[in-house]
Amino acid sequence: MNIRIRILAALLAGGLASAAHAEGFVFSQPGTPLLQLDLGGVGAVTLGSSGVTSLGAGPFSIANAGAGVVIGETGAATLGGNGTWQAISPWADTPAGAAAGAFVSGLSFDDNAVTFSLNPGKSSAFVGLRFMVDTSASPFGDLRLSVFDTTGALIAASSLLSPTSGGGSNESAFIGYASDSSAIGSFSVTGAYHVYGDITYAQPVPEPAEWAFMMAGLSAAAAFARRRRAAKAA
């Protein structure tokens, strides 16, 4: 098997493995290996009409339809009775685990609608994030996760979530969405007075419409390799 065939086969196997999730929203961190969006190179910037309008991070292009949110890996927020959010600090329920990263704060604006779009031609089987809301606001802060396919059509949208905690540091909640057909092309986070981070996602793969093309390429490459071996044998 030549290197091109091996690469295509690995991509195909990765896509099939990524699709092995149950379809729908989940509210606990999956045990399967996931990637984490790294916003370390972004710093702390205001994303939206009052600042930078869009930016790239990892495989995502990130945009905000509202006035602005603070995005980066540094920051902290006081959340009333829900305690505090501290970026680059351990989560309350996993003190020995990975530190909180990919900090996005929407606390100062109730019109934020941040969209994370995968690069063209790519889709994913899973996206998720950890979040907290501000309970000093009236009404409480809330957050909604919406996921879309590669054409921009809505796949599903969660209800508005306003979890409360014991008032400590980084006592976050989790929400994610799994697609058993690896159909997620983008997702958006909307709501009021919330913070979120540790954005996780399954390895992007060629979108489902390209699988047939890839299979045809695998078949053609294998046939070519067989002809070359037969010619050498002759």
C-alpha positions as CSV (number, residue, x, y, z in Angstrom):
1,M,0.0,0.0,0.0
2,N,1.6,3.3,-1.1
3,I,1.7,6.4,1.1
4,R,-1.3,8.0,-0.7
5,I,-3.5,5.0,0.0
6,R,-2.3,4.8,3.6
7,I,-3.2,8.5,4.1
8,L,-6.7,8.1,2.6
9,A,-7.3,5.0,4.6
10,A,-6.3,6.7,7.8
11,L,-8.6,9.6,7.1
12,L,-11.5,7.3,6.4
13,A,-10.8,5.2,9.5
14,G,-10.6,8.4,11.6
15,G,-13.9,9.6,10.3
16,L,-15.7,6.3,11.0
17,A,-14.2,6.3,14.5
18,S,-15.3,9.9,15.1
19,A,-18.8,9.0,14.1
20,A,-19.2,6.4,16.9
21,H,-21.1,8.8,19.2
22,A,-24.8,8.7,20.0
23,E,-26.7,11.5,18.3
24,G,-27.8,14.4,20.4
25,F,-26.9,16.7,23.3
26,V,-24.8,15.4,26.1
27,F,-24.2,17.0,29.5
28,S,-21.1,15.3,30.8
29,Q,-17.6,15.2,29.3
30,P,-17.3,12.1,27.0
31,G,-14.7,9.6,27.8
32,T,-13.5,9.3,24.2
33,P,-10.4,11.3,23.2
34,L,-11.2,14.8,22.0
35,L,-9.2,17.8,20.8
36,Q,-9.2,21.1,22.7
37,L,-9.3,24.5,20.9
38,D,-6.2,26.4,21.8
39,L,-6.7,30.2,22.0
40,G,-3.3,30.8,23.5
41,G,-2.1,32.6,20.4
42,V,-5.1,34.9,20.4
43,G,-4.4,36.6,23.7
44,A,-7.3,38.5,25.1
45,V,-9.2,40.5,22.4
46,T,-12.7,41.8,22.0
47,L,-14.4,39.9,19.2
48,G,-17.4,41.6,17.6
49,S,-18.5,45.0,16.2
50,S,-16.7,46.9,18.9
51,G,-13.3,45.1,18.3
52,V,-11.9,42.4,16.0
53,T,-14.7,41.1,13.8
54,S,-13.3,37.6,13.2
55,L,-10.3,35.5,13.9
56,G,-8.9,32.0,13.2
57,A,-7.9,29.4,15.8
58,G,-7.1,25.8,15.1
59,P,-9.5,24.5,12.4
60,F,-12.1,27.2,13.3
61,S,-13.0,30.6,12.0
62,I,-14.6,32.5,14.9
63,A,-17.0,35.4,14.5
64,N,-19.4,37.4,16.7
65,A,-22.6,38.9,15.5
66,G,-23.0,41.1,18.6
67,A,-21.1,44.0,20.1
68,G,-18.3,42.0,21.6
69,V,-17.1,39.3,23.8
70,V,-13.7,38.9,25.4
71,I,-11.9,35.9,24.0
72,G,-8.5,34.4,24.9
73,E,-6.8,32.3,27.5
74,T,-6.5,34.9,30.3
75,G,-9.2,36.4,32.4
76,A,-11.5,36.0,35.4
77,A,-15.1,36.8,36.2
78,T,-17.2,37.1,39.3
79,L,-20.6,35.3,38.8
80,G,-22.6,36.4,41.9
81,G,-23.8,33.4,43.8
82,N,-22.2,31.1,41.3
83,G,-18.7,32.0,42.5
84,T,-15.9,32.8,40.1
85,W,-14.4,31.8,36.8
86,Q,-10.6,31.7,36.7
87,A,-9.0,31.0,33.3
88,I,-5.9,28.8,33.4
89,S,-7.1,27.2,36.7
90,P,-8.2,23.7,37.4
91,W,-11.9,22.8,37.3
92,A,-13.5,22.3,40.7
93,D,-14.5,18.7,39.8
94,T,-11.2,17.7,38.3
95,P,-8.5,19.4,40.4
96,A,-5.8,17.1,39.0
97,G,-7.0,17.5,35.5
98,A,-6.2,19.9,32.7
99,A,-6.4,23.6,33.4
100,A,-9.2,25.7,32.0
101,G,-8.3,27.2,28.7
102,A,-10.0,28.8,25.6
103,F,-11.6,31.5,27.7
104,V,-14.6,33.3,26.2
105,S,-16.5,35.9,28.3
106,G,-19.9,37.2,27.3
107,L,-20.6,38.8,30.7
108,S,-20.7,42.4,29.6
109,F,-23.0,41.9,26.6
110,D,-26.3,40.2,26.2
111,D,-26.3,40.3,22.4
112,N,-23.3,38.1,21.7
113,A,-23.7,35.3,19.3
114,V,-20.3,33.7,18.7
115,T,-20.0,31.2,15.8
116,F,-17.2,28.7,15.4
117,S,-17.0,27.5,11.8
118,L,-14.8,24.6,10.6
119,N,-12.7,25.2,7.6
120,P,-14.5,24.6,4.3
121,G,-14.9,20.9,3.4
122,K,-14.5,19.7,7.0
123,S,-17.0,18.4,9.5
124,S,-16.9,16.9,13.0
125,A,-18.7,14.3,15.1
126,F,-18.6,16.2,18.3
127,V,-18.3,19.7,19.8
128,G,-18.7,20.7,23.4
129,L,-17.7,23.3,26.1
130,R,-17.7,24.0,29.8
131,F,-19.5,27.1,31.1
132,M,-20.8,29.1,34.0
133,V,-23.5,31.8,34.2
134,D,-23.8,35.0,36.3
135,T,-26.5,34.8,39.0
136,S,-26.1,38.5,40.0
137,A,-27.9,39.5,36.8
138,S,-31.7,39.6,36.7
139,P,-32.7,37.3,35.2
140,F,-29.8,34.9,35.6
141,G,-27.4,34.5,32.8
142,D,-28.0,31.7,30.3
143,L,-26.4,29.9,27.4
144,R,-27.6,28.0,24.3
145,L,-25.5,25.8,22.1
146,S,-26.7,25.4,18.5
147,V,-25.1,23.2,15.9
148,F,-25.2,23.5,12.1
149,D,-24.2,21.3,9.1
150,T,-21.7,22.4,6.5
151,T,-24.4,24.2,4.5
152,G,-25.4,26.3,7.5
153,A,-28.6,24.5,8.2
154,L,-29.6,24.1,11.8
155,I,-29.1,20.5,13.1
156,A,-30.2,21.2,16.7
157,A,-30.4,23.9,19.4
158,S,-30.4,23.3,23.1
159,S,-32.7,25.0,25.5
160,L,-31.4,28.1,27.4
161,L,-29.4,26.7,30.3
162,S,-28.8,28.6,33.6
163,P,-27.0,26.1,35.9
164,T,-26.3,27.1,39.5
165,S,-23.4,25.9,41.6
166,G,-22.2,26.1,45.2
167,G,-20.5,29.4,44.7
168,G,-16.9,28.2,44.5
169,S,-14.3,28.6,41.8
170,N,-14.7,27.0,38.4
171,E,-17.8,25.0,39.3
172,S,-18.7,24.6,35.7
173,A,-21.4,22.7,33.7
174,F,-20.8,20.9,30.5
175,I,-22.8,20.8,27.2
176,G,-21.9,19.1,24.0
177,Y,-23.4,17.7,20.8
178,A,-22.6,14.4,19.1
179,S,-23.4,13.7,15.5
180,D,-23.3,10.0,14.5
181,S,-22.8,11.1,10.9
182,S,-20.0,13.6,11.6
183,A,-22.2,16.3,10.1
184,I,-21.2,19.3,12.3
185,G,-19.8,22.1,10.2
186,S,-20.2,24.9,12.8
187,F,-21.7,25.8,16.1
188,S,-22.8,28.9,17.9
189,V,-23.0,30.0,21.5
190,T,-25.7,32.6,22.4
191,G,-27.3,33.9,25.6
192,A,-26.6,36.5,28.3
193,Y,-24.0,37.0,31.0
194,H,-22.1,33.7,30.7
195,V,-18.5,32.6,30.4
196,Y,-17.2,29.4,28.8
197,G,-14.1,27.6,27.8
198,D,-12.4,24.2,27.3
199,I,-14.0,24.0,23.8
200,T,-13.6,20.4,22.7
201,Y,-14.2,18.8,19.3
202,A,-13.7,15.6,17.5
203,Q,-11.0,15.5,14.8
204,P,-12.5,17.2,11.7
205,V,-12.9,14.9,8.7
206,P,-14.0,15.5,5.0
207,E,-17.7,16.2,5.1
208,P,-20.0,13.3,4.5
209,A,-20.7,14.4,0.9
210,E,-17.0,13.7,0.1
211,W,-16.9,10.1,1.4
212,A,-18.0,8.7,-2.0
213,F,-15.3,10.7,-3.7
214,M,-12.7,9.4,-1.2
215,M,-13.9,5.8,-1.7
216,A,-13.6,6.2,-5.4
217,G,-10.1,7.6,-4.9
218,L,-9.1,4.7,-2.7
219,S,-10.4,2.2,-5.3
220,A,-8.6,3.9,-8.1
221,A,-5.3,4.1,-6.2
222,A,-5.6,0.4,-5.2
223,A,-6.3,-0.6,-8.8
224,F,-3.3,1.5,-10.0
225,A,-1.0,-0.2,-7.4
226,R,-2.2,-3.6,-8.6
227,R,-1.5,-2.8,-12.2
228,R,2.0,-1.6,-11.3
229,R,2.8,-4.8,-9.4
230,A,1.4,-6.9,-12.3
231,A,3.6,-5.0,-14.8
232,K,6.7,-5.5,-12.7
233,A,5.9,-9.2,-12.3
234,A,5.6,-9.6,-16.1
